[in-house]
């Protein structure tokens, strides 16, 4: 059992937790085989290579938008449903297993590595896994979670340890955006971001997984416009011919219900333009200078002055709640759409 940094302090130092986790993993390595499968080109997988659809229905998945820790949500969901596999789609560092998880970086991948054996999975075999291809990903089948969330990294009793599949994909970072920050400037950049989502889900389906949990993938410090991200996820779930009917349950789980990537994008634009953040002007660029974490982070935090204006910006949680509400999904499905051509109908 890992020792408890939180017994010495209510706010444990991430580097100390990481050091304890590394020592613990060395002792447990023989009992916990760790390996990550690299999918360099998952979008090249054909329908004939995918498992048979779980049902004949090509209808949409069940969607939920919740607040909480996404990994804990996934493991509880799995336990409540007969230990069925529920995969977590994790924003990954492109070059290093777990990013800078041994230091104080606060991206979700780093924090998960401090409370599980994810780093051991990602690093095996490191030589072939990294750098992760732009449209590829890593699949770690049984990541063991033995600590609680990052507020205290509380060690858990052995009977409370859980495991889950983790799919690691590198999100688009700091894309070039239109003046109001709500849309991508270039269709090619949007298409690449969307292909990454398709890649993650294809890896899940290929491994026989029908339920997925997604956190703030591509949001926060990655600076992708949340409205576009939500719409792209919805497009993939509803219309992708390889995926329709194969993903049955989807939960978007946000740690911070108040996080607003819109606010962060507009504040960045205002700083560049020397203007107040009250307006919608400015632009956002992939070359912007922000203190983004290695594997993404909570972009919704800020100063007290920023907090005063927080209500003026839509939160990521609210945007996703609207996009995936039952009425909105039904509206999109009943409207004429070019994606529902003969090819998709016959898929």
One Martini backbone bead per residue (centre of mass of N, CA, C, O) as a GRO file, in nm:
protein
  347
    1UNK     BB    1   0.095   0.036   0.024
    2UNK     BB    2   0.080   0.351  -0.010
    3UNK     BB    3   0.167   0.625   0.117
    4UNK     BB    4   0.075   0.929   0.301
    5UNK     BB    5   0.102   1.259   0.229
    6UNK     BB    6  -0.169   1.370   0.367
    7UNK     BB    7  -0.071   1.319   0.667
    8UNK     BB    8   0.117   1.589   0.651
    9UNK     BB    9  -0.086   1.712   0.430
   10UNK     BB   10  -0.360   1.853   0.269
   11UNK     BB   11  -0.127   1.937   0.043
   12UNK     BB   12   0.028   1.758  -0.154
   13UNK     BB   13   0.315   1.695  -0.320
   14UNK     BB   14   0.349   1.581  -0.631
   15UNK     BB   15   0.648   1.483  -0.620
   16UNK     BB   16   0.609   1.300  -0.371
   17UNK     BB   17   0.391   1.119  -0.488
   18UNK     BB   18   0.557   1.021  -0.730
   19UNK     BB   19   0.784   0.885  -0.569
   20UNK     BB   20   0.601   0.682  -0.424
   21UNK     BB   21   0.484   0.552  -0.677
   22UNK     BB   22   0.748   0.444  -0.795
   23UNK     BB   23   0.817   0.257  -0.559
   24UNK     BB   24   0.555   0.093  -0.568
   25UNK     BB   25   0.577  -0.012  -0.866
   26UNK     BB   26   0.832  -0.184  -0.827
   27UNK     BB   27   0.698  -0.388  -0.630
   28UNK     BB   28   0.431  -0.446  -0.834
   29UNK     BB   29   0.516  -0.531  -1.123
   30UNK     BB   30   0.473  -0.850  -1.120
   31UNK     BB   31   0.148  -0.814  -1.065
   32UNK     BB   32   0.148  -0.567  -1.299
   33UNK     BB   33   0.105  -0.581  -1.604
   34UNK     BB   34   0.259  -0.353  -1.844
   35UNK     BB   35   0.087  -0.226  -2.144
   36UNK     BB   36   0.106  -0.057  -2.465
   37UNK     BB   37  -0.082  -0.008  -2.747
   38UNK     BB   38  -0.006   0.083  -3.072
   39UNK     BB   39  -0.194   0.321  -3.281
   40UNK     BB   40  -0.097   0.475  -3.562
   41UNK     BB   41  -0.370   0.390  -3.767
   42UNK     BB   42  -0.690   0.362  -3.685
   43UNK     BB   43  -0.836   0.477  -3.955
   44UNK     BB   44  -0.749   0.206  -4.120
   45UNK     BB   45  -0.969   0.062  -3.999
   46UNK     BB   46  -1.203  -0.159  -4.079
   47UNK     BB   47  -1.512  -0.292  -4.048
   48UNK     BB   48  -1.411  -0.595  -4.073
   49UNK     BB   49  -1.212  -0.549  -3.807
   50UNK     BB   50  -1.455  -0.514  -3.641
   51UNK     BB   51  -1.669  -0.573  -3.427
   52UNK     BB   52  -1.966  -0.657  -3.368
   53UNK     BB   53  -2.242  -0.524  -3.317
   54UNK     BB   54  -2.439  -0.526  -3.028
   55UNK     BB   55  -2.655  -0.419  -3.238
   56UNK     BB   56  -2.892  -0.315  -3.486
   57UNK     BB   57  -2.862  -0.039  -3.390
   58UNK     BB   58  -2.807   0.319  -3.516
   59UNK     BB   59  -2.833   0.475  -3.282
   60UNK     BB   60  -2.772   0.666  -3.035
   61UNK     BB   61  -2.631   0.722  -2.766
   62UNK     BB   62  -2.591   0.759  -2.438
   63UNK     BB   63  -2.603   1.073  -2.269
   64UNK     BB   64  -2.367   1.243  -2.045
   65UNK     BB   65  -2.339   1.521  -1.804
   66UNK     BB   66  -2.079   1.567  -1.560
   67UNK     BB   67  -1.960   1.598  -1.229
   68UNK     BB   68  -1.612   1.509  -1.176
   69UNK     BB   69  -1.424   1.228  -1.175
   70UNK     BB   70  -1.364   1.042  -1.452
   71UNK     BB   71  -1.233   0.782  -1.334
   72UNK     BB   72  -1.431   0.732  -1.105
   73UNK     BB   73  -1.675   0.718  -1.286
   74UNK     BB   74  -1.583   0.475  -1.457
   75UNK     BB   75  -1.544   0.265  -1.222
   76UNK     BB   76  -1.830   0.286  -1.104
   77UNK     BB   77  -1.980   0.213  -1.361
   78UNK     BB   78  -1.856  -0.065  -1.391
   79UNK     BB   79  -1.939  -0.187  -1.115
   80UNK     BB   80  -2.257  -0.133  -1.166
   81UNK     BB   81  -2.203  -0.324  -1.453
   82UNK     BB   82  -2.034  -0.593  -1.411
   83UNK     BB   83  -1.741  -0.494  -1.509
   84UNK     BB   84  -1.756  -0.334  -1.743
   85UNK     BB   85  -1.608  -0.173  -1.993
   86UNK     BB   86  -1.459   0.156  -1.923
   87UNK     BB   87  -1.332   0.412  -2.102
   88UNK     BB   88  -1.061   0.644  -2.096
   89UNK     BB   89  -1.007   0.958  -2.246
   90UNK     BB   90  -0.673   1.080  -2.281
   91UNK     BB   91  -0.471   1.340  -2.255
   92UNK     BB   92  -0.158   1.349  -2.422
   93UNK     BB   93   0.170   1.320  -2.438
   94UNK     BB   94   0.373   1.301  -2.714
   95UNK     BB   95   0.685   1.233  -2.582
   96UNK     BB   96   0.590   1.143  -2.280
   97UNK     BB   97   0.528   0.939  -2.029
   98UNK     BB   98   0.305   1.137  -1.857
   99UNK     BB   99   0.494   1.350  -1.887
  100UNK     BB  100   0.530   1.558  -1.583
  101UNK     BB  101   0.455   1.364  -1.326
  102UNK     BB  102   0.720   1.411  -1.131
  103UNK     BB  103   0.607   1.682  -1.097
  104UNK     BB  104   0.380   1.973  -1.083
  105UNK     BB  105   0.207   1.900  -1.304
  106UNK     BB  106  -0.169   1.937  -1.376
  107UNK     BB  107  -0.245   1.735  -1.562
  108UNK     BB  108  -0.436   1.461  -1.591
  109UNK     BB  109  -0.220   1.258  -1.665
  110UNK     BB  110  -0.031   1.321  -1.433
  111UNK     BB  111  -0.235   1.263  -1.203
  112UNK     BB  112  -0.291   0.968  -1.282
  113UNK     BB  113   0.003   0.864  -1.249
  114UNK     BB  114   0.007   0.920  -0.929
  115UNK     BB  115  -0.265   0.703  -0.891
  116UNK     BB  116  -0.112   0.492  -1.086
  117UNK     BB  117   0.007   0.265  -1.363
  118UNK     BB  118   0.023   0.431  -1.633
  119UNK     BB  119   0.327   0.486  -1.679
  120UNK     BB  120   0.402   0.185  -1.724
  121UNK     BB  121   0.239   0.147  -1.976
  122UNK     BB  122   0.348   0.381  -2.160
  123UNK     BB  123   0.664   0.268  -2.122
  124UNK     BB  124   0.541  -0.003  -2.274
  125UNK     BB  125   0.723   0.042  -2.524
  126UNK     BB  126   0.891   0.334  -2.556
  127UNK     BB  127   1.036   0.316  -2.834
  128UNK     BB  128   0.743   0.281  -2.997
  129UNK     BB  129   0.534   0.494  -2.861
  130UNK     BB  130   0.749   0.726  -2.919
  131UNK     BB  131   0.593   0.932  -3.067
  132UNK     BB  132   0.275   1.012  -3.094
  133UNK     BB  133   0.076   1.008  -3.332
  134UNK     BB  134  -0.143   1.237  -3.447
  135UNK     BB  135  -0.358   0.975  -3.536
  136UNK     BB  136  -0.301   0.832  -3.268
  137UNK     BB  137  -0.258   0.567  -3.004
  138UNK     BB  138  -0.303   0.440  -2.671
  139UNK     BB  139  -0.350   0.110  -2.512
  140UNK     BB  140  -0.460   0.054  -2.174
  141UNK     BB  141  -0.622  -0.199  -2.020
  142UNK     BB  142  -0.505  -0.220  -1.691
  143UNK     BB  143  -0.550   0.037  -1.491
  144UNK     BB  144  -0.437   0.100  -1.169
  145UNK     BB  145  -0.626   0.241  -0.898
  146UNK     BB  146  -0.486   0.363  -0.560
  147UNK     BB  147  -0.590   0.660  -0.570
  148UNK     BB  148  -0.704   0.954  -0.527
  149UNK     BB  149  -0.748   1.249  -0.596
  150UNK     BB  150  -0.548   1.548  -0.610
  151UNK     BB  151  -0.624   1.690  -0.340
  152UNK     BB  152  -0.473   1.415  -0.179
  153UNK     BB  153  -0.396   1.125  -0.274
  154UNK     BB  154  -0.549   0.898  -0.140
  155UNK     BB  155  -0.509   0.607  -0.019
  156UNK     BB  156  -0.629   0.285  -0.090
  157UNK     BB  157  -0.776   0.019  -0.038
  158UNK     BB  158  -0.742  -0.275  -0.189
  159UNK     BB  159  -1.060  -0.316  -0.225
  160UNK     BB  160  -1.061  -0.016  -0.392
  161UNK     BB  161  -0.934  -0.105  -0.629
  162UNK     BB  162  -0.906  -0.014  -0.977
  163UNK     BB  163  -0.981  -0.081  -1.325
  164UNK     BB  164  -0.890   0.052  -1.660
  165UNK     BB  165  -0.920   0.177  -1.966
  166UNK     BB  166  -0.671   0.364  -2.162
  167UNK     BB  167  -0.687   0.638  -2.395
  168UNK     BB  168  -0.413   0.786  -2.571
  169UNK     BB  169  -0.437   1.125  -2.690
  170UNK     BB  170  -0.344   1.399  -2.894
  171UNK     BB  171  -0.429   1.706  -2.886
  172UNK     BB  172  -0.501   1.994  -2.997
  173UNK     BB  173  -0.293   2.294  -2.990
  174UNK     BB  174  -0.345   2.609  -3.037
  175UNK     BB  175  -0.539   2.706  -3.247
  176UNK     BB  176  -0.657   2.874  -3.504
  177UNK     BB  177  -0.879   3.151  -3.469
  178UNK     BB  178  -1.125   3.334  -3.473
  179UNK     BB  179  -1.194   3.642  -3.353
  180UNK     BB  180  -1.407   3.513  -3.125
  181UNK     BB  181  -1.303   3.203  -3.060
  182UNK     BB  182  -1.539   2.982  -3.172
  183UNK     BB  183  -1.354   2.909  -3.428
  184UNK     BB  184  -1.195   2.781  -3.673
  185UNK     BB  185  -0.999   2.902  -3.932
  186UNK     BB  186  -0.933   2.601  -4.027
  187UNK     BB  187  -1.052   2.315  -4.163
  188UNK     BB  188  -0.800   2.133  -4.127
  189UNK     BB  189  -0.786   2.165  -3.818
  190UNK     BB  190  -1.062   2.052  -3.756
  191UNK     BB  191  -1.020   1.776  -3.892
  192UNK     BB  192  -0.790   1.684  -3.710
  193UNK     BB  193  -0.942   1.697  -3.444
  194UNK     BB  194  -1.159   1.490  -3.537
  195UNK     BB  195  -0.967   1.249  -3.597
  196UNK     BB  196  -0.885   1.208  -3.303
  197UNK     BB  197  -1.162   1.120  -3.204
  198UNK     BB  198  -1.193   0.881  -3.396
  199UNK     BB  199  -0.941   0.730  -3.300
  200UNK     BB  200  -1.024   0.679  -3.006
  201UNK     BB  201  -1.291   0.522  -3.075
  202UNK     BB  202  -1.166   0.301  -3.250
  203UNK     BB  203  -0.997   0.176  -3.026
  204UNK     BB  204  -1.234   0.098  -2.853
  205UNK     BB  205  -1.391  -0.080  -3.053
  206UNK     BB  206  -1.159  -0.280  -3.121
  207UNK     BB  207  -1.171  -0.359  -2.790
  208UNK     BB  208  -1.486  -0.393  -2.712
  209UNK     BB  209  -1.598  -0.101  -2.652
  210UNK     BB  210  -1.920   0.079  -2.539
  211UNK     BB  211  -1.789   0.264  -2.306
  212UNK     BB  212  -1.733   0.619  -2.232
  213UNK     BB  213  -1.496   0.858  -2.095
  214UNK     BB  214  -1.492   1.223  -2.091
  215UNK     BB  215  -1.332   1.501  -2.054
  216UNK     BB  216  -1.141   1.798  -2.122
  217UNK     BB  217  -1.078   1.741  -2.415
  218UNK     BB  218  -0.904   2.015  -2.560
  219UNK     BB  219  -0.925   2.197  -2.327
  220UNK     BB  220  -0.829   2.468  -2.181
  221UNK     BB  221  -0.492   2.472  -2.249
  222UNK     BB  222  -0.558   2.393  -2.556
  223UNK     BB  223  -0.783   2.596  -2.694
  224UNK     BB  224  -1.039   2.471  -2.782
  225UNK     BB  225  -1.343   2.515  -2.896
  226UNK     BB  226  -1.616   2.396  -2.728
  227UNK     BB  227  -1.835   2.397  -2.943
  228UNK     BB  228  -1.674   2.237  -3.152
  229UNK     BB  229  -1.608   1.991  -2.982
  230UNK     BB  230  -1.898   1.904  -2.928
  231UNK     BB  231  -1.983   1.880  -3.227
  232UNK     BB  232  -1.773   1.669  -3.309
  233UNK     BB  233  -1.854   1.448  -3.123
  234UNK     BB  234  -2.143   1.431  -3.233
  235UNK     BB  235  -2.077   1.365  -3.525
  236UNK     BB  236  -1.931   1.100  -3.468
  237UNK     BB  237  -2.158   0.948  -3.312
  238UNK     BB  238  -2.388   0.989  -3.543
  239UNK     BB  239  -2.211   0.950  -3.846
  240UNK     BB  240  -2.001   0.743  -3.823
  241UNK     BB  241  -1.982   0.444  -3.994
  242UNK     BB  242  -1.786   0.283  -3.787
  243UNK     BB  243  -1.950   0.377  -3.503
  244UNK     BB  244  -2.226   0.324  -3.546
  245UNK     BB  245  -2.365   0.118  -3.291
  246UNK     BB  246  -2.093   0.077  -3.089
  247UNK     BB  247  -2.169   0.314  -2.907
  248UNK     BB  248  -2.376   0.333  -2.609
  249UNK     BB  249  -2.192   0.505  -2.394
  250UNK     BB  250  -2.170   0.856  -2.276
  251UNK     BB  251  -1.936   1.050  -2.069
  252UNK     BB  252  -1.914   1.381  -1.958
  253UNK     BB  253  -1.647   1.475  -1.730
  254UNK     BB  254  -1.621   1.743  -1.497
  255UNK     BB  255  -1.436   1.876  -1.251
  256UNK     BB  256  -1.512   2.180  -1.350
  257UNK     BB  257  -1.805   2.351  -1.388
  258UNK     BB  258  -1.660   2.656  -1.431
  259UNK     BB  259  -1.515   2.605  -1.674
  260UNK     BB  260  -1.378   2.845  -1.932
  261UNK     BB  261  -1.250   2.851  -2.244
  262UNK     BB  262  -1.364   3.107  -2.358
  263UNK     BB  263  -1.235   3.297  -2.156
  264UNK     BB  264  -0.939   3.225  -2.210
  265UNK     BB  265  -0.935   3.299  -2.510
  266UNK     BB  266  -1.023   3.601  -2.476
  267UNK     BB  267  -0.795   3.684  -2.284
  268UNK     BB  268  -0.565   3.625  -2.475
  269UNK     BB  269  -0.658   3.819  -2.698
  270UNK     BB  270  -0.658   4.079  -2.522
  271UNK     BB  271  -0.356   4.079  -2.452
  272UNK     BB  272  -0.258   4.111  -2.746
  273UNK     BB  273  -0.453   4.378  -2.793
  274UNK     BB  274  -0.490   4.556  -2.525
  275UNK     BB  275  -0.766   4.455  -2.398
  276UNK     BB  276  -1.045   4.397  -2.270
  277UNK     BB  277  -1.249   4.110  -2.172
  278UNK     BB  278  -1.548   4.212  -2.241
  279UNK     BB  279  -1.513   4.138  -2.525
  280UNK     BB  280  -1.500   3.970  -2.867
  281UNK     BB  281  -1.236   4.027  -2.952
  282UNK     BB  282  -0.987   3.907  -3.134
  283UNK     BB  283  -0.730   3.648  -3.125
  284UNK     BB  284  -0.622   3.307  -3.186
  285UNK     BB  285  -0.316   3.119  -3.140
  286UNK     BB  286  -0.082   2.860  -3.164
  287UNK     BB  287   0.144   3.093  -3.068
  288UNK     BB  288   0.067   3.133  -2.800
  289UNK     BB  289   0.140   3.258  -2.455
  290UNK     BB  290   0.104   2.998  -2.240
  291UNK     BB  291   0.059   2.810  -1.931
  292UNK     BB  292   0.080   2.516  -2.031
  293UNK     BB  293   0.052   2.205  -1.983
  294UNK     BB  294   0.168   1.909  -2.081
  295UNK     BB  295  -0.148   1.758  -2.053
  296UNK     BB  296  -0.309   1.961  -1.956
  297UNK     BB  297  -0.573   2.168  -1.804
  298UNK     BB  298  -0.719   2.403  -1.599
  299UNK     BB  299  -0.856   2.684  -1.770
  300UNK     BB  300  -1.067   2.811  -1.538
  301UNK     BB  301  -0.869   2.962  -1.384
  302UNK     BB  302  -0.823   3.260  -1.167
  303UNK     BB  303  -0.870   3.556  -1.075
  304UNK     BB  304  -1.081   3.761  -0.904
  305UNK     BB  305  -1.139   3.939  -1.148
  306UNK     BB  306  -1.227   3.709  -1.331
  307UNK     BB  307  -1.455   3.600  -1.148
  308UNK     BB  308  -1.647   3.846  -1.180
  309UNK     BB  309  -1.678   3.762  -1.509
  310UNK     BB  310  -1.764   3.461  -1.541
  311UNK     BB  311  -2.080   3.476  -1.614
  312UNK     BB  312  -2.021   3.588  -1.917
  313UNK     BB  313  -1.933   3.288  -1.960
  314UNK     BB  314  -1.938   2.994  -2.092
  315UNK     BB  315  -1.933   2.677  -2.001
  316UNK     BB  316  -1.838   2.366  -2.075
  317UNK     BB  317  -2.071   2.223  -1.938
  318UNK     BB  318  -2.304   2.383  -2.074
  319UNK     BB  319  -2.236   2.323  -2.366
  320UNK     BB  320  -2.256   2.011  -2.346
  321UNK     BB  321  -2.542   1.998  -2.232
  322UNK     BB  322  -2.673   2.110  -2.487
  323UNK     BB  323  -2.558   1.931  -2.720
  324UNK     BB  324  -2.654   1.654  -2.532
  325UNK     BB  325  -2.934   1.692  -2.536
  326UNK     BB  326  -3.215   1.538  -2.624
  327UNK     BB  327  -3.336   1.764  -2.805
  328UNK     BB  328  -3.080   1.826  -2.974
  329UNK     BB  329  -3.031   1.545  -3.088
  330UNK     BB  330  -3.306   1.517  -3.223
  331UNK     BB  331  -3.285   1.760  -3.409
  332UNK     BB  332  -3.037   1.663  -3.569
  333UNK     BB  333  -3.162   1.387  -3.665
  334UNK     BB  334  -3.421   1.532  -3.821
  335UNK     BB  335  -3.238   1.671  -3.997
  336UNK     BB  336  -3.109   1.737  -4.279
  337UNK     BB  337  -2.818   1.538  -4.397
  338UNK     BB  338  -2.535   1.473  -4.585
  339UNK     BB  339  -2.429   1.227  -4.410
  340UNK     BB  340  -2.707   1.068  -4.506
  341UNK     BB  341  -2.614   0.880  -4.716
  342UNK     BB  342  -2.582   0.589  -4.876
  343UNK     BB  343  -2.325   0.499  -4.733
  344UNK     BB  344  -2.431   0.524  -4.437
  345UNK     BB  345  -2.693   0.355  -4.463
  346UNK     BB  346  -2.512   0.090  -4.556
  347UNK     BB  347  -2.316   0.057  -4.291
   0.00000   0.00000   0.00000
